Amino acid sequence: MKPIGKYILINAINEEIETSSGILLSAEESNQLRYKKGVVVEPGSDVVVICKGDTIYYDKRAGYTMMIGSNSYTIISEGDVVVVL
């Protein structure tokens, strides 16, 4: 499977978020954060900076989720990526 153009296929990572003082945030509290973390499954045909396997942070309001086979993936635009680790 290969996304077309500037789209990126990712696996969203649901991570526990710990504050600097060691407090774990609940799922509801962590949903208030603007950015989510994900791993790039496949970059689109016109994406040049982001590579397969990169860990990224992206705007949580971006993209949409779809089922491919029995797996759930998120599709986002390259412009929604804010950080590549």
N, C-alpha and C positions, 0 to 999 in steps of 0.2 A: 504494500500500500504506500502511496506517495501523495502527500498533500500538493495541491496546485498553487503556484504563485507564492505569495508572502504569508501563507498559512503554516502553522506549526502544530503537529500532533504531539500531545504530551500526556504523561501520567501525572495527575495531581497528587501531591504528597500531603497527607493529613498528619501533621506533626503536633506533638504536645509542645506548648509554648511555656517556657519558664522565664520568669522575671529575673532581674539581676539579684534580687534578694532570695531567690529559690522558690517562689510561689508558682505553682502550676496553674495556668489559666484554663478555665472550662471551655468547652467547645463554643458555647454562646459568646463568651468574652473574646475568644480568638477570632470569631467571625466578624468582630468589629474592626479588626486590622484590615488595612486597605489591600495588602499584597499577599498572594499565596505562593507556595513553592511547588515546583514541578520538575520532572525529568523529561527531556526531549526524546521522544520515540522516533520521530522522523521530521526533519525540516522540509519546508516546501521547495519547489523547484527554483524559486527566485530568492531564497534566503541564503546569504553568503557568510554572515558573521556567526550564526548560531549553528552548532553541530549536533549530530546524533549523540545522545548520552550526556549532554550538558545539563547541569542543574541551573534552573532559572527562577527568578521571582517575577510574577506577572500580576497585572491588575485583576483582582478577584471578580470584578463585574464584567470582565471581558470573556468573549468566546461562548462556547456552548459544549455540552457533553453529549456524546453519542456512543452507541453500542456497536462494536465491530466484532462479530462472533459473540463470544461470551465475555469479552473484555470491555470495560468502560474507559473511554478516552476523552480528553478535552481538546478542542480545536480553538486556537487563538491566532490572532494576527501578529506578525513580527513587531508591529508598533506598540503592542501591549506589554512587551517584555521590558522590564526596567533594570534588571541586573542579571548578568551571566556569571556564575561561579566557576 
